[in-house]
Every structure is written in C-alpha cells, then in structure tokens.
Amino acid sequence: MYIKKECVAMLLAGGQGSRLYALTQDMAKPAVPFGGKYRIIDFPLSNCINSGIDTVGVLTQYQPLVLHDYIGNGQPWDLDKLHGGVHSLPPFQTALGAQWYKGTANAIYQNISFVDRYNPEYVVILSGDHIYKMDYNDMLEYHKKKNADATIAVLEVSMEEASRFGIMITDEDDNIIDFEEKPKHPRSTLASMGIYIFTWKKLRQYLIDNENDETASKDFGKNIIPDMKANGEKMVAYHFDGYWKDVGTLDSLWEANMDLLNPNIPIDLYDPEWKMYSRNPIMPPQYIGSDAVVENSMIAEGCEIEGTVDFSVISAGVKIEKGATVTDSIIMPGSVIKAGAVVEYAIIGENTVVEANAQVGARPESVENRDEWGIAVVGHNVNVSENAKVLPKQIISENI
C-alpha cells in the first residue's frame, strides 16, 4: 500500500554530460564531485528534503554505477523512508520490450507507474546538473495560488546569455504568453531554469499524447511546454533571484567551485537553516604542515597539505606534498600532488596522481595568445608522470 503524497519530485540524472569530457567518461554528470565534500546531485536532493518533499525518483541511464552507489538508500539526505524516499529509476524492460530514455519527456513517461503509486496532486521536475539552493515548497504554493497547470522557474539573465536558454515571454501577471527554445534573437531575458511544477493529471495526459506522436522529440522544452502553451493551459513563471549555475561545461564547473571562495557571491554551503547533505566517508581532520601555505581556499576532511595552496577547492583525502603548488584549481577526492608539481587553473579528477615536477595548466598571462588559454583537465584515476606537462585547455583521460 502506498500513502498518497501531495507532491513527488522526478530528478533527471541520465544525461551523458559529454561536455565534461574526461570527468564523465566513467560516471554520470550528477555524480561528479563538487565543492570539496559534495557531488552535484546533493543540491537537488538536499533542496527536496529541505522543502518537505520526501518522495524522489532519480532517473538514471548513462554510466549510473557511481551514482547508484552514492545515492544508496538515501539515508544521508533523510530519504530512506518506508513510504516514499529516494528511488533510482533506470530504464527497464516491460512486456512490450525495453528502450532507453529518448528524451526528458519520455523518461518521465516511462515512469508514470512510479508516480501513480503515490497519486500526487503535483509533480516537480528537476535537473541533476545545477548548483543552487531553492525552496520548492514556495514554488508549489505559488503554483497553487495561481491555479496553474504548469509553473516554470525563471532567472533573469543578460541579453547576451539569453540565446543559451529556453526563454519565457510573460505578461504583467507572470502568465507565460510565449516560449522560445534557445532563440537567436531573444524577446526576453527570463531564462528557464529547467525546474517545473505540473499538476500531475494534466501532465500525465500530455506525456501520453507526446509518446503517441511519432513525430515528436519527447522533450519538455521542445514538446510538452510548447504543446501546453498552444492548447491554452494556464502556465506561469516563478521568479528566482538566488544563486544558480548550470555546471554542464568544464568552464562552468570550475567557475561554480571558484564562486564558493568569493564572499560576495551568495552560495553558503554551511547555512544551518538550509543544510546541504552528502554521503561522506568518516575521515580525520585535515592536516596542514608547519611549512605549508594555505590562503583563500577550501580544504576538506582527510587532507594532508605540506605545500602551497591558494584560491583552490581541495576535496576530501587529497595529499599535497612539500614543494608542490596548487593555485586557482579544483582537486577532486583522493588525489595526490607530488613534490615540485605545479597545478594552475586546472581540474584534477578523483584518485589521480600528479607526479613530481609535473606541470598542469598555466596562468592566463603566461600564454601569448589568449585564445589558446583555458582550464586544463585531468580525468579520474590518471597518472601524470614526472616532469610531464598538461597545457592550458588540454583534457587528459589516460596516463601520460
């Protein structure tokens, strides 16, 4: 027997994350480490439980093993519920056969029976690759107050950025009167955040109709939302003015980590009023050697720092030997930076070793042609050999 829930969350976490290259070859994008002691998926999961939503379906597909292990029974997020809780939902075989998720709408369609178990009034659809803190209950109350069929969270962006997003055109009451998917010439700067609340009965029918339309692309942005708009459904925009970052690219992942070190940017991971939860192994406190130099950085538990670290995010269990230098970089869990190695403007994956006197990345001013500069990336479980060089913009996924 399943207890009726007012609202169920469906978290889309099955994308390949191809723009993160070496960091997502062996794991789904939402499982990528972030902020020293978290993974990207911790943000929507923590938002759910802090918002009072205790039933979450996580739709997985690409390289799901690390993500499934990490989510487990949901205990770190208080989502190990007898009625509800968190459920990993990979594609599965039915009497009609098996098929991969063909798009965001098809992924939810294939899990209609999961949602129906809880007979909810409302469903919130979330993405697994955004860094933000948001009270979904406030958005739900707004949805109910507006008597909406669909509510879409929006964020003001610059006109230059607007072409990268789905853009909402609204009237003075925030009713959505038009929608453009990544327009070349935007008519508005209200960008969709990929966070939707739908009245379930309404969405359920649109998902079925979309699935039966062989010409449709099975996507919320390309099909469901335009179809609802064309049919005159009540659709409203919910304005969000906090910190939000899509970390789907290497540059944005690096920038979001660096934002954690900027006191002027409002993303506090240690706010007791809105806790961020994660699954972390128990580790000893970090050790900072007597000759070490650490400035403007985040150092997680279990680290041993003997070298120099400045403006960097150092994840749990990292070792930085004496004489090593790490600046403006992200070092993911369990990695080792050996003596004399220099890591600048770089992302180092999990359990990677940068051997003595190797150089990874460089400062922007060290490159004559600025177009040739960018973040250097070394993937997970890689060995960068002694005296080797990884150039700016270079992406390494194998031993060198």
C-alpha positions in Angstrom: 0.0 0.0 0.0 1.3 3.4 -0.9 0.5 6.5 1.0 -0.8 9.4 -1.1 1.7 12.3 -1.5 0.8 15.9 -2.3 4.0 16.3 -4.4 6.5 13.9 -5.9 9.9 15.0 -7.4 11.4 13.5 -10.5 15.1 14.2 -10.9 16.5 13.9 -14.4 20.0 12.4 -13.9 20.5 10.3 -17.0 22.4 12.6 -19.4 25.8 11.7 -20.8 27.4 15.0 -19.7 29.6 14.9 -22.8 30.8 18.5 -22.4 32.5 17.5 -19.2 34.7 15.1 -21.3 37.2 13.2 -19.1 35.2 13.8 -15.9 32.1 11.9 -17.1 33.7 9.0 -19.1 33.0 6.6 -16.2 30.3 8.4 -14.2 27.1 10.3 -14.7 27.3 14.0 -14.6 25.3 14.4 -11.3 27.9 12.1 -9.6 30.8 14.5 -10.4 32.4 15.8 -7.2 31.8 19.4 -6.3 32.8 21.9 -3.6 35.3 19.7 -1.7 32.8 17.3 0.0 29.7 17.1 -2.2 28.6 15.8 -5.6 26.4 17.7 -8.0 23.3 15.7 -7.2 23.5 16.7 -3.5 22.0 20.0 -4.4 18.6 18.9 -5.8 18.3 16.1 -3.2 19.0 18.5 -0.3 16.6 21.0 -1.8 13.9 18.3 -1.8 14.2 17.2 1.8 14.6 20.8 3.0 11.4 21.7 1.0 9.5 18.9 2.7 9.4 16.7 -0.5 10.2 13.2 0.7 9.5 11.1 -2.4 12.1 11.4 -5.2 12.6 9.4 -8.3 16.1 9.7 -9.8 16.0 8.8 -13.5 19.4 7.4 -14.4 20.8 6.0 -17.6 24.4 6.9 -18.7 27.2 5.3 -16.5 24.9 5.0 -13.5 27.0 2.8 -11.2 28.8 5.5 -9.2 25.5 7.5 -8.9 23.5 4.4 -7.7 26.2 3.6 -5.2 26.3 7.2 -4.0 22.5 7.5 -3.6 22.2 4.1 -1.9 19.1 4.0 0.4 19.0 7.8 0.6 20.0 7.9 4.3 22.4 10.9 4.1 19.5 13.1 2.8 16.9 11.6 5.2 15.3 10.0 2.2 15.4 6.4 3.5 11.6 6.4 4.0 9.3 3.5 4.5 6.7 5.3 2.4 8.4 7.4 -0.3 12.1 8.1 0.0 14.5 8.2 -2.9 14.4 5.6 -5.8 16.9 5.1 -8.6 14.9 4.6 -11.8 17.0 3.3 -14.7 15.2 2.2 -18.0 13.7 -1.3 -17.5 12.1 -4.0 -19.6 8.3 -4.3 -19.8 6.0 -6.8 -21.6 6.4 -4.5 -24.6 10.2 -4.7 -24.6 12.9 -2.3 -23.3 14.1 1.0 -24.6 16.5 3.7 -23.4 15.1 7.1 -22.3 14.6 9.0 -25.6 14.3 12.5 -24.0 13.3 14.2 -20.8 9.5 13.7 -21.5 9.9 10.1 -22.5 11.9 9.4 -19.3 9.0 10.7 -17.2 6.5 8.9 -19.4 8.3 5.6 -18.8 7.9 6.1 -15.1 4.3 7.1 -15.0 3.5 4.0 -12.9 6.1 5.1 -10.3 4.4 8.5 -9.9 0.9 6.9 -10.0 1.9 4.8 -6.9 1.7 7.9 -4.8 -1.3 9.5 -6.6 0.1 13.0 -6.2 -1.6 16.3 -7.0 1.6 17.8 -8.2 5.0 16.7 -9.7 8.2 18.8 -9.6 10.6 18.0 -12.5 14.3 18.8 -11.7 17.6 18.6 -13.4 20.6 16.8 -11.9 23.3 19.2 -13.0 22.5 22.6 -11.4 24.1 24.2 -8.3 21.6 26.2 -6.3 19.5 26.3 -3.1 15.8 26.7 -3.6 12.7 26.1 -1.5 10.4 24.1 -3.9 7.6 24.5 -1.4 7.5 28.2 -2.0 7.2 27.5 -5.7 4.5 24.9 -5.1 2.5 27.4 -3.0 2.8 29.9 -5.9 1.6 27.2 -8.4 -1.5 26.6 -6.2 -2.2 30.3 -5.7 -2.0 30.9 -9.4 -4.2 27.8 -10.1 -1.6 26.9 -12.7 -1.3 23.8 -14.8 2.4 24.4 -15.2 4.9 26.7 -13.3 8.3 27.2 -14.7 11.1 28.7 -12.5 12.9 31.5 -14.3 16.0 33.6 -13.7 17.0 37.0 -15.2 20.0 36.6 -17.5 21.8 39.1 -19.7 20.6 39.5 -23.3 24.0 38.1 -24.4 23.4 34.9 -22.4 19.7 34.5 -23.3 20.3 32.6 -26.5 21.7 29.6 -24.5 18.4 29.1 -22.7 14.7 28.4 -23.1 13.2 31.9 -22.8 9.8 32.8 -21.4 7.8 35.8 -22.6 5.3 36.8 -19.9 2.5 39.4 -19.3 2.4 41.7 -16.2 0.8 38.9 -14.1 3.7 36.5 -14.9 1.5 34.4 -17.2 3.6 32.8 -19.9 2.4 34.1 -23.2 5.1 32.7 -25.4 8.2 30.4 -25.2 11.3 30.2 -27.3 13.9 27.5 -27.1 17.4 29.0 -27.4 16.3 31.9 -29.7 18.9 33.7 -31.9 17.1 37.0 -31.2 15.6 36.8 -27.7 12.5 38.8 -26.9 13.0 38.4 -23.2 15.7 37.7 -20.6 13.7 35.4 -18.5 15.5 32.1 -18.7 14.0 28.7 -17.8 16.0 27.0 -15.0 14.8 23.6 -16.0 12.7 23.4 -12.8 9.0 22.7 -13.4 5.9 22.1 -11.3 3.0 20.5 -13.0 -0.5 19.5 -11.9 0.0 15.7 -12.4 -3.3 14.8 -14.0 -2.7 17.4 -16.7 1.0 16.5 -17.3 0.2 12.8 -17.4 -2.1 13.2 -20.4 0.4 15.4 -22.2 3.1 12.7 -21.7 0.8 10.0 -23.1 -0.1 12.2 -26.1 3.5 13.1 -26.7 4.6 9.4 -26.6 1.8 8.5 -29.2 3.1 11.3 -31.5 5.7 9.6 -33.6 7.0 12.9 -35.0 7.6 14.4 -31.5 11.1 14.6 -30.0 10.0 13.5 -26.5 11.4 16.6 -24.7 9.9 19.1 -22.3 11.4 22.2 -23.9 10.7 21.1 -27.5 7.3 19.4 -27.0 5.5 19.4 -23.7 5.8 23.1 -22.8 5.0 24.4 -26.4 2.1 21.9 -26.6 0.6 23.1 -23.3 1.0 26.7 -24.4 -0.6 26.1 -27.8 -3.6 24.5 -26.0 -4.1 27.5 -23.8 -3.1 25.8 -20.5 -2.5 28.1 -17.5 1.3 28.5 -17.4 3.1 30.9 -15.1 6.7 32.0 -14.4 8.1 31.7 -10.9 10.9 34.2 -10.4 14.1 33.0 -8.6 16.7 35.6 -7.5 19.3 33.4 -5.7 22.5 31.8 -6.9 22.0 29.2 -9.7 24.6 27.7 -12.0 24.3 25.1 -14.8 27.6 23.1 -14.4 27.3 21.3 -17.7 30.6 22.5 -19.1 34.2 22.4 -17.7 34.4 26.2 -17.5 31.1 26.5 -15.6 32.1 23.7 -13.2 35.4 25.4 -12.5 33.6 28.8 -12.1 31.0 27.4 -9.7 33.7 25.9 -7.5 35.6 29.2 -7.5 32.4 31.0 -6.6 32.4 29.2 -3.3 35.6 31.1 -2.4 34.1 34.5 -3.2 32.4 36.1 -0.2 30.4 38.4 -2.5 28.6 35.5 -4.1 25.6 34.2 -2.1 26.1 30.4 -2.1 26.6 29.3 1.5 27.1 25.5 1.9 27.1 25.8 5.7 23.9 27.6 6.3 22.2 25.8 9.3 18.8 26.9 8.1 19.3 25.1 4.8 21.6 22.2 5.2 23.5 20.6 2.4 23.7 16.9 2.8 26.1 14.4 1.3 27.4 10.9 1.6 30.9 11.2 3.0 33.3 8.6 4.5 34.4 9.4 8.0 37.8 10.9 7.8 40.3 12.5 10.3 40.5 16.3 10.3 42.7 17.9 7.7 46.4 18.3 8.5 48.2 21.5 7.5 52.0 21.1 7.8 54.1 23.7 9.6 55.7 24.9 6.4 52.6 24.8 4.3 51.0 28.0 2.9 47.2 27.9 2.5 45.2 31.0 1.5 41.7 31.7 0.2 40.9 28.0 -0.1 38.5 25.3 1.0 40.3 22.2 2.5 38.1 19.2 3.2 38.5 16.5 5.8 41.3 13.9 5.5 43.6 16.2 3.5 47.4 16.4 4.1 48.7 19.7 3.0 52.5 20.3 3.1 52.8 22.5 0.0 51.3 25.8 -1.2 47.6 26.2 -1.9 45.9 29.4 -3.0 42.4 30.1 -4.2 41.6 26.4 -4.7 39.0 23.8 -3.7 40.7 20.8 -2.2 38.5 17.7 -1.8 38.5 15.0 0.9 41.5 12.8 1.2 43.8 14.8 -1.1 47.6 14.9 -0.4 49.7 17.9 -1.5 53.4 17.3 -0.8 56.0 19.7 0.3 57.2 21.9 -2.6 54.0 21.3 -4.6 52.0 24.4 -5.6 48.2 24.4 -6.4 46.5 27.7 -7.4 43.1 28.6 -8.8 42.3 24.9 -9.2 39.9 22.1 -8.1 41.5 18.9 -6.8 38.9 16.1 -6.5 38.8 13.4 -3.8 41.8 11.1 -3.1 44.3 12.7 -5.5 48.0 13.3 -4.8 50.1 16.2 -6.0 53.7 15.2 -5.5 56.7 17.4 -4.5 57.6 20.1 -7.0 54.5 19.7 -9.1 52.6 22.9 -10.2 48.9 22.9 -10.8 47.4 26.2 -12.0 43.9 26.9 -13.4 43.1 23.2 -13.6 40.6 20.5 -12.6 42.2 17.3 -11.3 39.8 14.2 -11.2 39.4 11.7 -8.4 42.2 9.4 -7.3 44.7 10.9 -9.7 48.4 11.3 -9.1 50.4 14.3 -10.4 54.0 13.1 -10.1 57.0 15.2 -9.0 57.8 18.3 -11.0 54.9 17.9 -13.4 53.1 21.0 -14.7 49.3 21.0 -15.2 47.7 24.2 -16.6 49.1 27.7 -16.6 48.1 31.2 -15.6 46.3 33.3 -18.4 49.1 35.8 -18.6 51.6 33.1 -19.4 50.0 32.5 -22.8 50.7 34.9 -25.6 47.5 34.2 -27.5 44.6 34.4 -25.0 42.5 32.2 -27.3 44.9 29.4 -26.6 44.3 29.6 -22.8 41.7 27.7 -20.9 41.2 25.3 -17.9 43.4 22.2 -18.1 41.6 19.0 -17.1 42.9 15.6 -15.9 40.3 12.9 -15.5 39.8 10.3 -12.8 42.4 7.6 -11.9 45.1 9.1 -14.1 48.8 9.2 -13.5 50.6 12.4 -14.8 54.2 11.3 -15.0 57.2 13.0 -13.6 58.2 16.3 -15.4 55.2 15.9 -17.8 53.2 18.9 -19.0 49.4 19.3 -19.4 48.9 22.5 -21.3 46.0 25.0 -20.8 42.8 23.8 -22.5 44.2 20.2 -22.7 42.0 17.4 -21.5 43.7 14.2 -20.4 41.8 11.0 -19.6 44.7 8.5 -19.8 48.1 8.2 -18.2 50.8 10.4 -19.7 
